Amino acid sequence: MSILLTGTKMVLYTIVFARAFERTPISLGLVALSLALVVSGFWRNYFQYERPNVNVWTMHLDLLLAFLFSLVSQYESFKFFLVFALEGIAVLPKPYCFAFTALALAVGAGSTALFELRESGLVQPPAIAEILLYAFLILLIFSERRQREQRMAFEKLSEELSYVNLQLKESMAWSESLASQTERRRIAGEIHDSLGHHLTGLILSLEAGKRLMSRDRDAAGPYWDKALQVARDAMQSVRELVSVKSKTNPEFELVSRLTEMAQGVYGLTGLKIILDFAPEEMDLSGQEQFQIYRMFQEAVTNTLRHAHADQAGISISRDRDSCYFSYWDNGWGTDQIEKGNGLNGMLDRVAAIGGTICFESQAGRGFRIEASIPRKGEGNG
């Protein structure tokens, strides 16, 4: 789109300037208006129409400059206004793009009428072929805009689906980890109930045999045999436990999970997540790390869905009393925060581990989350 508009503008600007300078005596006003039109018009092209404020201000300025140009030149300048109409329908936000396009065409028609009155005293209506050509160009640009918007919506949906797929894989991995933790707890119970019992019997048998050794070696023999059998039973119990679960998944690790998430999100969507924390600051239980991770994960999800940001940040710090967690993005932001399922879910997760959380945002200044939980480190019992 940027290349098409730039090329069209260069052609039409060249035609208007060439004819105007050919028919109009050179004057300071004409030259100044021409330079101003070129600078203002191609300023937004320099940024490839990616800065909305630049687009709006320069297009309105161009309308005024082109109208003044039509008053001092001896060549009608409707082609200027046609360019502005095409640019408006292509890049300005809806529904304002339609209003601006109508305004540009109206000002262009008015300037052309004034030029014809000044030159011949009569206003000639445009030819049907000329009207059809202009209408075709506007419809062509509008059709291209619709296709571009559909393509961008598809790409955004694809990014969201890719990220949801990443979350699904992480959830499946975490479910396996939870199953592993349940199994470890079962094994711990088995060790306590079975192996603990055997070890207690072994200790009692050895103590009894030790006491009898000094008085009657033969009487101590059965206790040695019993202790040996208990040791064998304990060994068999360990073998059975090991055969049930030969290996377990590692404990949940917040630092590695956040790093993997940041890399995965950047690779899928281009959102750069800046991480600011040190591993030694992770004085948290597995459940606390899991809940904090889910909080950050939901925050990133909200950024991808709503913020239109290209950068976000996660930081973790602590002092003697608390651990602090913050998240920010440089997206659109909002003056009115509405707590849906995502934000309420964050509130519930942080509350479940005894912490507090707050949300801050302002239109044009992104979104920020601040949370903290009491530290369970030294000096806090």
C-alpha positions as CSV (number, residue, x, y, z in Angstrom):
1,M,0.0,0.0,0.0
2,S,2.8,2.5,0.9
3,I,4.5,1.9,-2.4
4,L,1.3,2.2,-4.4
5,L,0.3,5.5,-2.7
6,T,3.9,6.9,-3.0
7,G,4.1,6.1,-6.7
8,T,0.7,7.6,-7.4
9,K,1.5,10.7,-5.4
10,M,4.8,11.2,-7.2
11,V,3.2,10.9,-10.7
12,L,0.3,13.3,-9.9
13,Y,2.4,15.8,-8.0
14,T,4.8,15.9,-11.0
15,I,2.0,16.6,-13.4
16,V,0.5,19.4,-11.3
17,F,3.8,21.1,-10.6
18,A,5.0,20.8,-14.2
19,R,1.8,22.3,-15.6
20,A,1.5,25.0,-12.9
21,F,5.1,26.3,-13.3
22,E,4.7,26.2,-17.1
23,R,1.6,28.4,-17.0
24,T,2.2,30.5,-13.9
25,P,4.9,33.2,-13.5
26,I,7.5,32.1,-10.9
27,S,6.8,33.8,-7.5
28,L,8.0,33.3,-4.0
29,G,4.5,32.3,-2.8
30,L,4.2,29.6,-5.5
31,V,7.6,28.2,-4.8
32,A,7.0,28.2,-1.0
33,L,3.7,26.5,-1.3
34,S,5.2,23.9,-3.6
35,L,8.0,23.1,-1.2
36,A,5.6,23.0,1.7
37,L,3.3,20.5,-0.2
38,V,6.2,18.2,-1.0
39,V,7.6,18.3,2.6
40,S,4.2,17.8,4.2
41,G,3.0,15.2,1.7
42,F,6.1,13.0,1.7
43,W,6.7,13.3,5.4
44,R,4.1,10.6,6.1
45,N,5.5,8.5,3.2
46,Y,8.9,8.6,4.9
47,F,7.3,6.9,7.9
48,Q,5.4,4.5,5.5
49,Y,2.1,5.8,6.9
50,E,2.8,4.0,10.2
51,R,2.4,7.0,12.5
52,P,-1.3,7.9,12.9
53,N,-0.7,11.4,14.3
54,V,1.6,12.3,11.4
55,N,-0.9,11.1,8.9
56,V,-3.8,13.1,10.4
57,W,-1.9,16.4,10.9
58,T,-0.1,16.4,7.5
59,M,-3.2,15.5,5.5
60,H,-5.2,18.3,7.0
61,L,-2.2,20.7,6.4
62,D,-2.1,19.5,2.8
63,L,-5.7,20.4,2.2
64,L,-5.0,23.9,3.3
65,L,-1.8,24.2,1.3
66,A,-3.3,22.7,-1.9
67,F,-6.2,25.1,-1.7
68,L,-3.9,28.1,-1.4
69,F,-1.8,26.7,-4.2
70,S,-4.9,26.6,-6.4
71,L,-5.5,30.3,-5.7
72,V,-2.0,31.4,-6.8
73,S,-1.4,29.1,-9.7
74,Q,-2.9,29.2,-13.2
75,Y,-3.5,25.4,-13.4
76,E,-6.3,23.6,-11.6
77,S,-5.0,21.3,-8.8
78,F,-7.8,18.8,-8.3
79,K,-5.2,16.0,-8.7
80,F,-3.8,17.1,-5.3
81,F,-7.1,16.5,-3.6
82,L,-7.6,13.2,-5.4
83,V,-4.3,12.1,-3.8
84,F,-5.4,13.2,-0.4
85,A,-8.8,11.4,-0.8
86,L,-6.9,8.2,-1.8
87,E,-4.6,8.5,1.2
88,G,-7.5,9.2,3.5
89,I,-9.5,6.1,2.4
90,A,-6.3,4.0,2.7
91,V,-4.7,4.9,6.0
92,L,-7.0,7.0,8.2
93,P,-9.1,5.2,10.9
94,K,-12.7,4.3,10.3
95,P,-15.2,6.0,10.1
96,Y,-13.2,9.2,9.9
97,C,-11.5,8.1,6.6
98,F,-14.9,8.4,4.8
99,A,-15.5,11.9,6.2
100,F,-12.0,13.1,5.2
101,T,-12.3,11.6,1.7
102,A,-15.6,13.4,1.2
103,L,-14.0,16.6,2.6
104,A,-11.0,16.3,0.3
105,L,-13.1,15.8,-2.8
106,A,-15.4,18.7,-1.9
107,V,-12.5,21.1,-1.3
108,G,-11.0,19.9,-4.6
109,A,-14.2,20.4,-6.5
110,G,-14.6,23.9,-4.9
111,S,-11.0,24.9,-5.8
112,T,-11.6,23.7,-9.4
113,A,-14.8,25.7,-9.6
114,L,-13.1,28.8,-8.4
115,F,-10.2,28.3,-10.9
116,E,-12.7,27.9,-13.8
117,L,-14.7,31.0,-12.7
118,R,-11.5,33.0,-12.5
119,E,-10.2,31.8,-15.9
120,S,-13.4,31.7,-18.0
121,G,-16.3,32.8,-15.8
122,L,-18.0,29.5,-16.3
123,V,-18.0,26.3,-14.3
124,Q,-17.8,23.2,-16.5
125,P,-19.0,19.9,-14.9
126,P,-16.5,17.1,-15.1
127,A,-16.8,14.5,-17.8
128,I,-18.5,11.2,-17.0
129,A,-15.4,9.2,-17.9
130,E,-13.4,11.4,-15.5
131,I,-15.9,10.8,-12.7
132,L,-15.9,7.0,-13.3
133,L,-12.1,7.0,-13.3
134,Y,-11.9,8.8,-9.9
135,A,-14.6,6.5,-8.5
136,F,-12.7,3.4,-9.8
137,L,-9.5,4.6,-8.1
138,I,-11.2,5.2,-4.8
139,L,-12.9,1.8,-4.9
140,L,-9.6,0.1,-5.8
141,I,-7.9,1.7,-2.8
142,F,-10.8,0.9,-0.5
143,S,-10.8,-2.7,-1.7
144,E,-7.1,-3.0,-1.0
145,R,-7.7,-1.6,2.5
146,R,-10.3,-4.2,3.2
147,Q,-7.9,-7.0,2.0
148,R,-5.1,-5.6,4.2
149,E,-7.4,-5.4,7.2
150,Q,-8.5,-9.0,6.7
151,R,-4.9,-10.1,6.3
152,M,-3.9,-8.3,9.5
153,A,-6.8,-9.8,11.4
154,F,-5.9,-13.2,10.2
155,E,-2.2,-12.7,11.2
156,K,-3.3,-11.5,14.6
157,L,-5.6,-14.5,15.0
158,S,-2.8,-16.8,13.9
159,E,-0.5,-15.3,16.5
160,E,-3.1,-15.7,19.2
161,L,-3.7,-19.3,18.2
162,S,0.1,-20.0,18.2
163,Y,0.4,-18.5,21.7
164,V,-2.7,-20.5,22.9
165,N,-1.1,-23.6,21.5
166,L,2.1,-22.8,23.4
167,Q,0.1,-22.3,26.6
168,L,-1.7,-25.6,25.9
169,K,1.6,-27.4,25.6
170,E,2.8,-25.8,28.8
171,S,-0.4,-26.7,30.6
172,M,0.0,-30.3,29.4
173,A,3.6,-30.4,30.7
174,W,2.5,-28.9,34.0
175,S,-0.3,-31.5,34.3
176,E,2.3,-34.2,33.8
177,S,4.3,-32.5,36.5
178,L,1.4,-32.4,38.9
179,A,0.8,-36.1,38.2
180,S,4.5,-36.7,39.0
181,Q,4.2,-34.8,42.2
182,T,1.1,-36.8,43.2
183,E,3.2,-40.0,42.6
184,R,6.1,-38.6,44.6
185,R,3.7,-38.0,47.5
186,R,2.4,-41.6,47.2
187,I,5.9,-42.9,47.2
188,A,6.8,-40.8,50.2
189,G,3.8,-42.3,52.1
190,E,4.9,-45.7,51.1
191,I,8.4,-45.1,52.4
192,H,7.1,-43.7,55.7
193,D,4.6,-46.6,56.2
194,S,6.6,-49.5,54.8
195,L,10.3,-48.8,54.8
196,G,9.9,-46.9,58.1
197,H,8.3,-49.8,59.7
198,H,11.0,-52.2,58.5
199,L,13.8,-49.9,59.7
200,T,12.1,-49.6,63.1
201,G,12.0,-53.4,63.4
202,L,15.6,-53.6,62.3
203,I,16.7,-51.2,65.0
204,L,14.8,-53.1,67.7
205,S,16.2,-56.4,66.6
206,L,19.8,-55.2,66.5
207,E,19.4,-53.6,70.0
208,A,17.9,-56.9,71.4
209,G,20.7,-58.9,69.9
210,K,23.3,-56.5,71.2
211,R,22.0,-56.9,74.8
212,L,22.0,-60.7,74.6
213,M,25.5,-60.9,73.1
214,S,27.1,-60.3,76.5
215,R,25.1,-63.0,78.2
216,D,24.2,-65.7,75.7
217,R,25.5,-65.8,72.2
218,D,23.3,-68.6,71.1
219,A,20.2,-66.8,72.3
220,A,21.2,-63.7,70.3
221,G,21.4,-65.7,67.1
222,P,17.7,-65.6,66.3
223,Y,17.7,-61.8,66.6
224,W,20.5,-61.6,64.1
225,D,18.5,-63.8,61.7
226,K,15.5,-61.6,62.3
227,A,17.4,-58.4,61.7
228,L,18.8,-59.9,58.5
229,Q,15.3,-60.8,57.3
230,V,14.0,-57.3,58.1
231,A,16.9,-55.8,56.1
232,R,16.0,-58.0,53.2
233,D,12.3,-57.0,53.4
234,A,13.3,-53.3,53.5
235,M,15.5,-53.8,50.4
236,Q,12.6,-55.5,48.6
237,S,10.3,-52.6,49.6
238,V,12.7,-50.1,48.0
239,R,12.9,-52.2,44.8
240,E,9.2,-52.2,44.5
241,L,9.0,-48.4,45.0
242,V,11.7,-47.8,42.4
243,S,10.1,-50.2,39.9
244,V,6.8,-48.2,40.1
245,K,8.5,-44.8,39.4
246,S,12.0,-44.9,38.1
247,K,12.3,-41.1,37.5
248,T,10.4,-37.9,38.2
249,N,10.1,-34.6,36.5
250,P,12.0,-31.7,38.0
251,E,10.3,-29.2,40.4
252,F,8.6,-26.2,38.9
253,E,11.2,-23.6,38.2
254,L,9.9,-20.0,37.7
255,V,13.1,-18.5,36.2
256,S,13.5,-21.1,33.5
257,R,9.7,-21.0,32.7
258,L,9.7,-17.3,32.3
259,T,12.8,-17.4,30.1
260,E,11.2,-20.1,27.9
261,M,7.9,-18.1,27.8
262,A,9.7,-14.9,26.7
263,Q,11.7,-16.7,24.0
264,G,8.6,-18.6,22.8
265,V,6.4,-15.5,22.7
266,Y,9.0,-13.4,20.8
267,G,9.5,-16.2,18.3
268,L,5.8,-16.6,17.7
269,T,4.5,-13.0,17.8
270,G,7.5,-10.6,17.9
271,L,6.6,-9.2,21.3
272,K,9.9,-8.6,23.1
273,I,9.7,-9.4,26.9
274,I,12.5,-7.9,29.0
275,L,13.3,-10.0,32.1
276,D,14.8,-8.3,35.1
277,F,15.5,-10.7,38.0
278,A,18.2,-12.8,39.6
279,P,17.8,-16.5,40.4
280,E,18.9,-16.0,44.0
281,E,15.8,-13.8,44.4
282,M,13.5,-16.8,43.9
283,D,12.9,-17.5,47.6
284,L,9.5,-19.0,46.8
285,S,7.7,-22.4,47.2
286,G,6.8,-24.4,44.2
287,Q,3.1,-23.4,44.5
288,E,4.0,-19.7,44.8
289,Q,6.2,-19.9,41.7
290,F,3.5,-21.6,39.8
291,Q,0.9,-19.0,40.7
292,I,3.2,-16.1,39.9
293,Y,4.1,-17.7,36.6
294,R,0.4,-18.0,35.7
295,M,-0.1,-14.4,36.6
296,F,2.6,-13.3,34.2
297,Q,1.3,-15.7,31.6
298,E,-2.1,-14.1,31.7
299,A,-0.6,-10.6,31.6
300,V,1.3,-11.5,28.4
301,T,-1.9,-13.0,27.0
302,N,-3.8,-9.7,27.6
303,T,-1.0,-7.8,26.0
304,L,-1.1,-9.9,22.9
305,R,-4.9,-9.7,22.6
306,H,-5.6,-6.1,23.5
307,A,-2.5,-3.8,23.9
308,H,-1.0,-3.8,20.4
309,A,2.4,-3.5,22.1
310,D,5.8,-4.5,20.8
311,Q,7.6,-4.6,24.1
312,A,6.8,-5.8,27.7
313,G,8.8,-6.3,30.9
314,I,8.8,-8.6,33.8
315,S,10.8,-7.8,37.0
316,I,11.1,-9.6,40.3
317,S,12.8,-8.1,43.4
318,R,12.6,-8.4,47.2
319,D,13.5,-6.8,50.5
320,R,13.5,-8.1,54.0
321,D,9.7,-8.4,54.3
322,S,8.3,-9.0,50.8
323,C,8.9,-10.3,47.3
324,Y,7.7,-7.9,44.5
325,F,6.6,-8.7,41.0
326,S,5.8,-6.2,38.3
327,Y,4.7,-6.4,34.6
328,W,4.4,-3.6,32.0
329,D,3.8,-3.2,28.3
330,N,4.1,-0.2,26.0
331,G,0.7,-0.8,24.3
332,W,-2.3,1.5,23.9
333,G,-3.4,1.5,27.5
334,T,-6.8,2.6,28.8
335,D,-8.3,5.2,31.1
336,Q,-10.9,2.7,32.4
337,I,-9.7,-0.7,33.5
338,E,-12.4,-3.3,33.2
339,K,-11.7,-6.5,35.3
340,G,-12.7,-9.5,33.3
341,N,-11.9,-13.1,33.8
342,G,-8.1,-12.5,33.2
343,L,-7.6,-9.8,35.8
344,N,-9.9,-11.5,38.3
345,G,-8.0,-14.7,37.8
346,M,-4.7,-12.8,38.6
347,L,-6.4,-11.4,41.8
348,D,-7.4,-14.9,42.8
349,R,-4.0,-16.4,42.2
350,V,-2.1,-13.8,44.1
351,A,-4.6,-13.9,46.9
352,A,-4.2,-17.7,47.1
353,I,-0.6,-17.2,48.1
354,G,-1.3,-14.4,50.6
355,G,-0.3,-11.5,48.3
356,T,-1.7,-8.3,46.9
357,I,-2.0,-7.0,43.3
358,C,-3.0,-3.8,41.6
359,F,-3.4,-2.6,38.0
360,E,-2.5,0.7,36.5
361,S,-3.1,2.1,33.0
362,Q,-3.5,5.3,31.0
363,A,-4.5,5.8,27.4
364,G,-1.4,5.9,25.3
365,R,0.9,4.9,28.1
366,G,0.5,1.1,28.3
367,F,-0.5,-1.2,31.2
368,R,1.2,-2.0,34.4
369,I,0.8,-4.7,37.1
370,E,2.3,-4.5,40.6
371,A,2.1,-7.5,43.0
372,S,3.8,-8.5,46.2
373,I,3.7,-11.5,48.7
374,P,5.2,-11.8,52.2
375,R,8.7,-13.2,52.0
376,K,9.3,-16.5,53.7
377,G,13.0,-16.1,53.9
378,E,15.3,-15.5,56.9
379,G,14.0,-13.3,59.6
380,N,10.3,-13.9,58.9
381,G,9.8,-17.1,60.8
